[in-house]
Amino acid sequence: MRVVYNSFNGRYADSPRAVHEALLARGDGTEHVWLLDERHRAGFPEGVATVGVGTPAAEDALRRADVVVANTHMPLDWEPTPGCTYVQTWHGTPLKRIHGDAHTQYDDDLMARLQAEVDRWSCLVGPGAAGSELLRSAFRYSGPVLSTGYPRNDVLHAPDAGERRAAVRARLGLAEGERAVLYAPTWRDDEDLAEPGVPLGLDAARLADHLGEGWRVLMRLHYFVQRVPGVEHERVLDVGGHPDIADLYLAADAFVTDYSSSLFDVAPTSLPVLLYAYDLEHYRDRLRGFYLDLDEESPGPVVRTQDALEDALLSLPAVTDAWAGRRAAFVERWCPHDDGGATARLLEAARL
């Protein structure tokens, strides 16, 4: 069997990584090939076969594949050969409206190309009943949806999660007892993503100063965003180049996002969650819109100013206790299969 993987168009990460590692563990002679973006080569383990994303070699690998595992749209016009199984894991449960539900963000030609690719999927991976139906509807997808949960989140619930946490923190240079807050916002459709002059919604240096000694601020911008924070502060660390955000969840002691699907990944863990929604009305009413009412369903406090965010981070035990009920209800509805067994369920359901 020949399997080709694509994660975020060239990274070694996310659910394709979990599937790859599980298939490797079988040791059954399966051939594995990854699409690679050279900027992220350092994130690939030694010995992993790669082909450049968007190159003729990638097209050839895809043409010869028995199975393709991807977490996003393919960056080329490719059609699976007869008998090939195309498993689309997608990259999380969306809070913001996507694809057909956000059609005003795309021109007609792009939308047609994206929909043509959706129609080639053999199956789509979903997180559970509510999230799977949301994805089916948003993608206008009529094929099988495998509600197994996301393989990428298995590491967050694995027996060795504590050991993984210690290893990641050591690689990041976090000292024993030092607390880390991970900030992972999504992107804005109305920003020039390659423009370094676009301001961030968070003043990371100010946050680090306010939290004080013993705290580090980890900045993880969306992979669409090519700029870096550009913050010169000894306790602010740019982790945008780290291969897999799941490692960063494990390393963190608090998690701050806005409208990212990462919210659904972290909610079933014990990591405190806060939403920094400084531009909520603009994003909700003009850019994208949401699939749920944050005021009614958010698993953590929705704060609108950096002052409020800083106060909440300095009161984490009380905040966590106050939101425990809402968080449990959120997990039950949106993340029912985040239990460490999603990869095994997917391999069985997809007959891989």
C-alpha positions in Angstrom: 0.0 0.0 0.0 1.3 3.5 -0.9 0.1 6.4 1.3 0.6 10.1 0.5 0.1 12.7 3.2 -0.6 16.4 3.1 -0.8 18.5 6.2 -1.2 22.3 5.9 0.4 22.0 2.4 3.8 20.9 3.5 4.1 20.4 7.3 4.6 17.3 9.4 1.7 17.8 11.7 -2.0 17.3 12.6 -4.1 14.3 11.9 -2.1 13.1 8.9 0.9 12.8 11.3 -1.1 10.8 13.8 -2.3 8.4 11.0 1.3 8.1 9.7 2.7 7.3 13.0 0.0 4.7 13.7 0.6 3.0 10.3 4.4 3.1 10.8 3.9 1.3 14.1 2.4 -1.6 12.3 5.6 -2.3 10.4 3.8 -3.9 7.5 5.9 -2.5 4.6 3.5 0.3 3.7 5.2 3.0 1.6 4.7 6.5 3.0 5.3 9.8 1.1 4.7 13.3 2.5 4.2 16.6 0.6 6.9 19.0 1.9 7.2 22.8 2.1 10.9 23.4 2.3 10.4 26.1 4.9 9.2 23.3 7.3 11.7 20.6 6.5 13.2 20.8 10.0 9.9 19.6 11.4 10.1 16.3 9.5 11.7 13.2 11.2 14.8 11.8 9.6 14.1 9.1 7.0 10.6 10.3 6.0 10.2 10.3 2.2 9.1 13.7 0.9 8.2 15.4 -2.4 8.0 19.1 -2.9 4.5 20.4 -2.5 3.1 21.6 -5.8 5.8 20.0 -7.9 5.6 17.4 -10.7 7.0 14.9 -8.2 4.0 15.6 -5.9 1.6 15.1 -8.8 3.2 11.8 -9.7 3.1 10.6 -6.0 -0.6 11.4 -5.8 -1.3 9.7 -9.1 0.3 6.5 -7.8 -1.2 6.6 -4.3 -3.5 3.9 -3.0 -4.5 6.2 -0.1 -4.2 10.0 0.4 -4.6 11.5 3.9 -4.9 15.3 4.0 -6.1 17.9 6.4 -6.8 20.7 3.9 -7.5 21.3 0.3 -4.8 20.1 -2.1 -2.7 22.9 -3.6 -2.9 21.5 -7.1 -5.5 20.3 -9.5 -5.4 16.6 -8.9 -8.0 13.8 -9.3 -7.6 10.5 -7.5 -7.1 7.4 -9.7 -9.8 4.7 -9.6 -9.4 2.7 -6.4 -7.6 5.4 -4.5 -9.1 6.3 -1.1 -8.9 10.0 -0.3 -9.3 10.6 3.5 -10.0 14.2 4.4 -9.4 14.7 8.1 -9.8 18.5 7.9 -8.1 20.6 10.5 -10.6 21.0 13.2 -14.2 21.8 14.1 -14.8 25.4 12.8 -16.2 28.1 15.0 -16.1 30.6 12.2 -18.2 29.9 9.0 -16.3 28.1 6.3 -16.5 27.1 2.6 -20.1 27.2 1.3 -21.2 29.1 4.5 -18.6 31.8 3.9 -19.0 32.0 0.1 -18.8 35.8 0.1 -15.1 35.4 1.0 -14.3 33.5 -2.3 -14.7 34.4 -6.0 -16.8 32.1 -8.1 -13.9 30.4 -9.8 -12.1 29.6 -6.6 -15.2 28.3 -5.0 -15.8 26.0 -8.0 -12.3 24.6 -7.7 -12.6 24.0 -4.0 -16.0 22.3 -4.4 -14.7 20.1 -7.2 -11.9 19.0 -4.8 -14.5 18.3 -2.0 -16.4 16.1 -4.4 -13.3 13.9 -4.8 -13.1 13.0 -1.1 -13.8 9.4 -0.3 -14.6 10.2 3.3 -14.5 13.1 5.7 -13.5 12.8 9.3 -15.7 14.5 11.9 -15.6 15.0 15.7 -19.0 13.8 16.6 -22.7 14.1 15.6 -23.0 17.9 15.9 -19.6 18.8 14.5 -19.8 16.2 11.7 -23.1 17.5 10.5 -21.8 21.0 10.6 -18.9 20.0 8.3 -21.1 18.0 6.0 -23.3 21.0 5.5 -20.6 23.6 5.2 -18.7 21.6 2.5 -21.9 20.6 0.7 -20.6 17.1 1.0 -22.7 14.1 0.4 -20.2 11.3 1.0 -19.4 9.3 4.1 -18.5 11.2 7.3 -16.6 9.2 9.8 -17.4 10.6 13.3 -14.3 9.2 15.0 -12.9 12.3 16.6 -9.7 13.9 15.3 -6.5 11.8 15.4 -4.4 14.9 16.0 -5.8 15.2 19.5 -5.0 11.7 20.7 -1.6 12.8 22.0 -3.4 15.2 24.4 -5.1 12.2 26.1 -2.3 9.6 25.8 -0.8 7.9 28.9 2.5 9.6 28.2 1.1 13.1 27.9 3.1 14.2 30.9 6.4 12.9 29.5 5.6 14.6 26.2 4.9 17.9 28.0 8.3 17.7 29.8 10.1 17.0 26.6 8.4 19.9 24.7 9.0 22.3 27.5 12.7 21.4 27.6 13.0 22.0 23.8 11.3 25.4 24.2 13.6 26.3 27.1 10.9 26.6 29.7 12.2 26.2 33.2 10.8 23.9 35.9 7.9 25.7 37.5 7.7 28.4 34.9 4.2 28.9 33.6 3.4 29.4 29.9 0.4 31.0 28.3 -0.1 30.0 24.6 -1.7 32.6 22.4 -3.1 31.1 19.1 -5.4 33.4 17.2 -6.9 32.8 13.8 -6.5 35.0 10.7 -8.5 37.9 9.4 -9.9 37.9 5.9 -9.5 41.7 5.6 -5.8 41.8 6.5 -2.7 41.5 4.2 -1.3 38.3 5.7 2.1 38.9 4.4 2.4 42.5 5.6 4.6 42.8 8.7 3.1 46.2 9.6 -0.3 44.8 10.4 -0.7 45.1 14.2 -1.5 42.1 16.3 -4.6 42.1 18.6 -2.4 41.3 21.6 0.4 43.4 23.1 2.6 40.4 24.0 5.3 42.3 25.7 2.8 44.1 27.9 1.1 40.8 28.7 4.5 39.3 29.8 5.2 42.4 31.9 1.8 42.3 33.6 2.0 38.6 34.4 5.4 39.0 35.8 8.4 36.8 36.4 7.6 33.1 36.2 5.4 33.5 33.1 6.3 33.1 29.5 4.1 34.1 26.5 4.1 31.7 23.6 3.0 33.3 20.3 1.5 30.9 17.7 0.0 32.8 14.8 -2.2 31.1 12.2 -0.2 29.3 9.5 -1.7 31.6 6.8 0.0 34.5 8.5 3.6 35.0 7.2 4.6 37.8 9.5 6.1 37.2 12.9 5.2 39.0 16.1 8.5 41.0 16.1 8.3 41.3 19.9 11.6 41.8 21.6 11.0 40.6 25.1 12.9 37.9 27.0 9.7 36.2 28.1 7.9 36.3 24.8 8.7 33.4 22.5 7.6 33.0 18.8 6.6 29.4 18.4 5.1 29.8 14.9 7.7 27.5 13.4 7.0 24.6 15.8 5.8 21.7 13.7 2.7 20.7 15.6 0.5 22.8 17.8 -0.6 19.8 19.9 2.9 19.8 21.4 2.3 23.4 22.4 -1.0 22.6 24.1 0.9 20.1 26.2 3.6 22.6 27.1 1.2 25.4 28.1 -0.4 26.2 31.4 -3.1 28.5 29.9 -4.5 28.9 26.5 -5.8 32.0 24.8 -7.4 32.1 21.4 -10.2 34.0 19.6 -12.2 32.3 16.9 -9.9 29.4 16.1 -10.9 25.8 15.8 -8.1 25.1 18.4 -10.8 26.0 20.9 -12.4 22.6 20.3 -9.1 20.8 20.6 -8.3 22.2 24.0 -11.7 22.2 25.6 -11.6 18.4 26.5 -8.3 18.8 28.3 -7.5 20.4 31.7 -5.8 23.4 30.1 -7.5 26.7 31.1 -9.2 28.3 28.1 -9.9 32.0 27.5 -11.2 33.8 24.4 -9.7 37.2 23.6 -12.4 38.6 21.3 -11.2 42.2 20.9 -12.9 42.5 17.5 -15.9 40.2 18.0 -18.6 42.3 16.3 -16.4 43.1 13.3 -15.5 39.4 12.9 -19.0 38.1 13.5 -21.0 40.6 11.6 -18.7 41.6 8.8 -16.0 39.0 8.1 -17.3 35.5 8.8 -20.0 34.9 11.3 -20.0 32.0 13.8 -21.7 28.6 14.1 -22.5 29.1 17.7 -23.2 31.9 20.1 -20.1 32.5 22.1 -22.0 34.2 24.9 -24.2 31.1 25.3 -21.8 28.2 24.5 -18.2 29.3 25.0 -16.2 26.9 27.3 -14.3 29.7 28.8 -14.7 33.5 29.5 -14.9 35.8 26.4 -12.9 38.9 27.2 -12.9 42.0 25.1 -9.9 44.0 26.4 -6.4 43.1 27.2 -6.9 44.4 30.8 -9.7 41.8 31.3 -7.5 39.1 29.7 -4.6 39.9 32.1 -6.9 39.9 35.1 -8.4 36.5 34.1 -5.0 34.9 33.6 -4.0 36.0 37.1 -7.1 34.4 38.5 -7.0 31.1 36.7 -8.2 28.7 39.5 -11.3 30.8 40.1 -12.0 31.2 36.3 -11.6 27.5 35.7 -14.0 26.6 38.5 -16.6 29.1 37.4 -16.7 27.8 33.9 -16.5 24.0 34.6 -20.2 23.4 33.9 -20.3 25.3 30.6 -17.1 23.6 29.5 -18.4 20.1 30.2 -21.6 20.9 28.2 -19.4 22.2 25.3 -17.3 19.1 25.3 -20.3 16.8 25.4 -21.8 18.5 22.3 -18.8 19.2 20.2 -15.9 16.9 21.3 -17.5 13.6 22.4 -14.8 11.4 20.9 -11.6 13.2 22.2 -10.5 10.3 24.3 -7.2 9.2 22.8 -8.7 6.6 20.5 -9.6 8.6 17.4 -6.7 7.3 15.2 -7.6 3.6 15.9 -11.2 4.3 15.1 -10.4 6.1 11.9 -8.1 3.3 10.7 -10.8 0.8 11.3 -13.6 2.9 9.8 -11.6 3.8 6.6 -10.2 0.3 6.4 -6.6 1.4 6.3 
